[in-house]
Amino acid sequence: MLIEHTLLPTRLEHVPLAVFAHRQVASCAVAAEVAGLIRARQRQGRTVVLGLATGSTPVSLYAELVRLHREERLSFANVITFNLDEYRGLSADHPRSYGRFMRRHLFDLIDLPETRIHLLDGAVPDAAVDAHCREYEQKIRAAGGIDFQILGIGRNGHIGFNEPGSARASRTRLVALDPLTRQDAAGDFGGEERTPRCAITMGIGTILEARRIVLMAWGWRKAGPVRAAVEGEVTTQAPASFLQDHDQVQFVLDHDAASALTRYRLPWLLGARACQGRTWDQRPIRRVAAPASEIHRP
């Protein structure tokens, strides 16, 4: 199912795109696709397996799913979830754990059965980490694989916590966090010195096995990694670029996150076809060209 406002591909873009003026509208479009899949499976008497991301990017998506549950009777009784990652050393009840994040923004607000929630355990003993990761992979397989995977993207191009250098075939494992990732997370932990140095994450190979993948990105800080993933070569230095190998992937962006793409920076290089499907007001181009002090930071 394609999301509204999908743009015609250009010769430089290697994944389908959907660009929206506002992240809220984009999140509603993704939520509608997720809800449609859930309801279709309910009519068939089948479960649906969702892979879920954390961080600021999916918050508006989860808010819309909660609204659909409360106001439009969307039930999650047939849903199974697997989260992408967790900081190493954080227990499930730690206020900064991704488990707590998911309960605060989604799990405690819908009718998702507790037995169908799967989270990585950041506090598992060192000697048991490898076994815990293998068990997580086995649980995904036992559930029938992930039907719909939600992703964000880091400023260094990571997906999950698959940092630059991660292999395409990587599986769920313990990883060392990139300095840029820790820098970006430092505000949540009261300083970089208090920020975890490691995490447990699904691997790129695990992610690519999902039947449908939607990567969401908002804001000008994500413009560079989005461009590398969409227009660049497939490389371990830009882990999100591996998504080019998936035949059911879509990048859902706001104008700022899309602003570094050639279709917005230098559209005349691509011809009239690149302008189809959007209103030609040159707003994204002005944002790229403006001094840093004039650029809106969401």
C-alpha positions as CSV (number, residue, x, y, z in Angstrom):
1,M,0.0,0.0,0.0
2,L,1.5,3.3,-1.0
3,I,1.2,6.4,1.2
4,E,-0.3,9.6,-0.3
5,H,2.0,12.2,-1.8
6,T,4.5,9.5,-3.0
7,L,6.9,11.2,-5.4
8,L,7.9,9.7,-8.8
9,P,11.4,8.3,-8.5
10,T,14.3,10.1,-10.1
11,R,17.4,8.5,-11.6
12,L,19.4,9.5,-8.5
13,E,17.0,8.1,-5.9
14,H,17.2,4.4,-5.0
15,V,14.2,4.1,-2.7
16,P,10.5,5.4,-2.9
17,L,9.8,8.6,-1.1
18,A,6.8,10.3,0.4
19,V,7.4,14.0,1.4
20,F,4.9,15.9,3.6
21,A,4.8,19.5,4.7
22,H,4.5,18.5,8.4
23,R,5.5,15.5,10.4
24,Q,2.1,15.3,12.0
25,V,0.5,14.7,8.6
26,A,3.2,12.3,7.6
27,S,2.7,10.3,10.9
28,C,-1.1,10.1,10.3
29,A,-0.4,8.7,6.8
30,V,1.9,6.0,8.3
31,A,-0.6,5.3,11.1
32,A,-3.4,4.8,8.5
33,E,-1.3,2.2,6.7
34,V,-0.5,0.4,10.0
35,A,-4.2,0.5,11.0
36,G,-5.3,-0.8,7.6
37,L,-3.0,-3.8,8.0
38,I,-4.2,-4.5,11.5
39,R,-7.8,-4.4,10.5
40,A,-7.2,-6.5,7.4
41,R,-5.6,-9.2,9.5
42,Q,-8.4,-9.0,12.0
43,R,-10.9,-9.8,9.3
44,Q,-8.8,-12.8,8.4
45,G,-8.5,-13.9,12.0
46,R,-4.7,-13.5,11.8
47,T,-2.1,-11.7,13.8
48,V,0.2,-8.9,12.6
49,V,3.8,-8.4,13.7
50,L,5.1,-4.9,14.1
51,G,8.7,-3.9,14.5
52,L,8.8,-0.7,16.6
53,A,11.3,2.2,16.9
54,T,11.9,4.6,19.7
55,G,13.3,8.2,20.0
56,S,11.6,11.4,19.1
57,T,10.8,10.5,15.5
58,P,7.9,8.0,16.1
59,V,6.2,9.8,19.0
60,S,3.7,11.5,16.7
61,L,3.0,8.1,15.0
62,Y,2.3,6.5,18.3
63,A,0.0,9.4,19.3
64,E,-2.0,8.9,16.2
65,L,-2.3,5.1,16.8
66,V,-3.5,5.9,20.3
67,R,-6.1,8.3,18.9
68,L,-7.3,5.7,16.4
69,H,-7.7,3.2,19.3
70,R,-9.7,5.6,21.5
71,E,-11.8,7.4,18.9
72,E,-12.1,4.9,16.0
73,R,-12.0,1.6,17.9
74,L,-8.8,0.3,16.5
75,S,-8.0,-2.8,18.5
76,F,-4.4,-4.1,19.0
77,A,-5.6,-7.4,20.3
78,N,-4.2,-9.3,17.3
79,V,-0.8,-7.4,17.3
80,I,2.6,-8.8,18.3
81,T,5.4,-6.3,18.7
82,F,9.2,-6.4,18.7
83,N,11.3,-3.4,19.6
84,L,14.4,-2.5,17.7
85,D,16.9,-1.9,20.5
86,E,17.7,-1.0,24.1
87,Y,20.5,0.7,25.9
88,R,22.9,-1.7,27.7
89,G,22.7,-1.5,31.4
90,L,19.2,-0.1,31.7
91,S,16.6,-2.2,33.4
92,A,13.0,-2.3,32.1
93,D,11.9,0.1,34.8
94,H,14.7,2.7,34.2
95,P,13.1,6.0,33.4
96,R,15.3,6.3,30.2
97,S,14.9,2.8,29.0
98,Y,13.1,2.2,25.7
99,G,10.8,-0.2,27.5
100,R,9.5,2.7,29.6
101,F,9.4,4.9,26.5
102,M,7.1,2.4,24.7
103,R,4.8,2.0,27.7
104,R,4.5,5.8,28.2
105,H,3.8,6.5,24.5
106,L,1.9,3.4,23.3
107,F,1.7,0.1,25.3
108,D,-0.1,1.5,28.4
109,L,-2.6,3.4,26.2
110,I,-3.9,0.6,24.0
111,D,-5.3,-2.9,24.3
112,L,-2.2,-4.7,23.3
113,P,-1.8,-7.9,25.3
114,E,1.2,-7.9,27.6
115,T,2.2,-11.4,26.4
116,R,2.6,-10.1,22.9
117,I,5.1,-7.3,23.7
118,H,8.7,-8.2,23.1
119,L,11.5,-6.0,24.4
120,L,15.3,-6.4,24.5
121,D,16.6,-6.6,28.0
122,G,19.4,-4.1,28.6
123,A,20.1,-5.5,32.0
124,V,20.7,-9.1,31.0
125,P,23.9,-10.4,32.6
126,D,27.0,-10.2,30.5
127,A,27.4,-13.9,30.2
128,A,23.8,-14.2,28.9
129,V,23.8,-11.4,26.3
130,D,24.6,-13.7,23.3
131,A,21.9,-16.2,24.3
132,H,19.4,-13.4,24.8
133,C,20.0,-12.1,21.3
134,R,19.7,-15.5,19.8
135,E,16.4,-16.0,21.7
136,Y,15.1,-12.7,20.4
137,E,15.7,-13.8,16.8
138,Q,14.0,-17.1,17.5
139,K,11.0,-15.3,18.9
140,I,10.7,-13.2,15.7
141,R,10.8,-16.3,13.6
142,A,8.3,-18.1,15.8
143,A,5.9,-15.2,15.3
144,G,6.1,-15.5,11.6
145,G,8.6,-12.7,10.9
146,I,8.0,-8.9,11.1
147,D,5.2,-7.7,8.8
148,F,5.7,-3.9,9.2
149,Q,9.0,-2.4,10.5
150,I,9.1,1.3,11.6
151,L,12.5,2.9,11.5
152,G,14.1,6.3,12.3
153,I,17.6,7.3,11.1
154,G,20.5,8.7,13.1
155,R,22.6,11.6,12.1
156,N,25.4,9.1,11.2
157,G,23.0,7.1,9.1
158,H,22.3,4.3,11.7
159,I,19.1,2.3,11.8
160,G,18.3,0.8,15.2
161,F,21.7,1.0,16.8
162,N,23.5,-0.4,13.7
163,E,26.3,2.2,13.7
164,P,28.6,2.9,10.7
165,G,30.6,-0.3,10.0
166,S,27.7,-2.6,10.6
167,A,27.5,-5.5,8.2
168,R,24.5,-6.1,6.0
169,A,24.1,-9.7,7.4
170,S,24.3,-8.6,11.0
171,R,21.8,-10.0,13.5
172,T,20.6,-9.0,17.0
173,R,23.7,-8.3,19.1
174,L,25.5,-6.1,21.6
175,V,27.1,-3.0,19.9
176,A,29.3,-0.1,21.0
177,L,27.6,3.2,20.4
178,D,29.1,5.8,18.0
179,P,30.3,9.0,19.7
180,L,27.8,11.0,17.6
181,T,25.0,8.8,18.8
182,R,26.1,9.3,22.4
183,Q,26.4,13.0,21.9
184,D,22.8,13.2,20.6
185,A,21.5,11.1,23.5
186,A,23.4,13.0,26.2
187,G,20.6,15.4,26.9
188,D,18.4,12.6,28.0
189,F,21.0,11.3,30.5
190,G,22.2,14.5,32.0
191,G,25.5,14.6,30.1
192,E,27.6,12.5,27.8
193,E,29.6,11.0,30.7
194,R,26.3,9.5,32.0
195,T,25.2,8.2,28.6
196,P,25.4,4.4,28.0
197,R,28.3,3.3,25.8
198,C,26.7,0.2,24.5
199,A,23.3,-1.1,23.4
200,I,21.6,-4.2,22.1
201,T,20.0,-3.9,18.7
202,M,18.3,-5.9,16.0
203,G,20.8,-6.3,13.1
204,I,20.6,-5.0,9.6
205,G,20.0,-8.5,8.3
206,T,17.1,-8.9,10.9
207,I,15.6,-5.6,9.8
208,L,15.8,-6.4,6.1
209,E,13.7,-9.6,6.6
210,A,10.7,-7.5,7.5
211,R,8.0,-7.6,4.7
212,R,7.4,-3.9,4.7
213,I,9.7,-1.1,6.0
214,V,8.9,2.5,6.5
215,L,11.7,4.9,7.6
216,M,10.5,8.2,9.0
217,A,12.7,11.3,9.3
218,W,12.0,14.9,10.4
219,G,14.0,18.0,10.5
220,W,17.0,19.5,8.8
221,R,19.5,17.5,11.0
222,K,18.4,14.4,9.2
223,A,18.7,15.8,5.6
224,G,22.4,14.6,5.2
225,P,21.9,11.0,6.3
226,V,18.6,10.8,4.3
227,R,20.4,11.9,1.2
228,A,23.2,9.4,1.7
229,A,20.7,6.6,2.2
230,V,18.5,7.6,-0.7
231,E,21.0,8.8,-3.4
232,G,24.3,7.3,-2.2
233,E,26.0,4.0,-2.7
234,V,25.2,1.1,-0.5
235,T,27.9,1.1,2.1
236,T,28.6,0.0,5.7
237,Q,29.4,3.7,6.4
238,A,25.8,4.6,5.9
239,P,23.8,1.7,7.4
240,A,20.4,3.0,6.2
241,S,21.7,2.7,2.6
242,F,21.2,-1.1,2.9
243,L,17.5,-0.4,2.7
244,Q,18.0,0.2,-1.0
245,D,18.1,-3.6,-1.3
246,H,14.5,-4.0,0.0
247,D,11.7,-4.1,-2.5
248,Q,9.0,-2.9,0.0
249,V,10.7,0.1,1.6
250,Q,9.5,3.7,1.7
251,F,11.1,6.8,3.2
252,V,8.5,9.2,4.8
253,L,9.9,12.7,5.2
254,D,9.0,16.2,6.1
255,H,10.3,19.0,3.9
256,D,13.3,19.7,6.0
257,A,14.5,16.1,6.1
258,A,14.1,16.0,2.3
259,S,15.8,19.3,1.6
260,A,19.3,17.9,0.8
261,L,17.9,15.6,-2.0
262,T,18.9,16.6,-5.5
263,R,15.2,17.1,-6.5
264,Y,15.0,20.0,-4.0
265,R,18.6,21.4,-4.2
266,L,19.2,21.1,-7.9
267,P,15.9,20.1,-9.6
268,W,16.9,21.4,-13.0
269,L,19.5,18.5,-13.2
270,L,16.6,16.1,-13.2
271,G,14.2,17.7,-15.6
272,A,10.4,18.3,-15.3
273,R,9.7,14.8,-14.1
274,A,11.3,15.5,-10.8
275,C,8.8,18.2,-10.1
276,Q,5.7,16.1,-10.6
277,G,3.6,15.3,-7.6
278,R,4.5,18.5,-5.6
279,T,3.6,22.1,-5.5
280,W,6.4,24.2,-7.0
281,D,7.0,27.0,-4.4
282,Q,10.8,26.5,-4.0
283,R,10.4,26.5,-0.2
284,P,12.8,23.6,0.4
285,I,15.4,25.3,-1.8
286,R,15.3,28.5,0.1
287,R,15.8,26.6,3.3
288,V,18.9,25.0,2.1
289,A,20.4,28.2,0.8
290,A,19.5,30.3,3.9
291,P,22.1,31.2,6.5
292,A,22.2,28.8,9.5
293,S,20.7,31.5,11.7
294,E,17.6,31.7,9.6
295,I,16.9,28.0,9.3
296,H,14.0,26.8,11.5
297,R,15.0,24.1,13.9
298,P,12.1,21.9,14.9
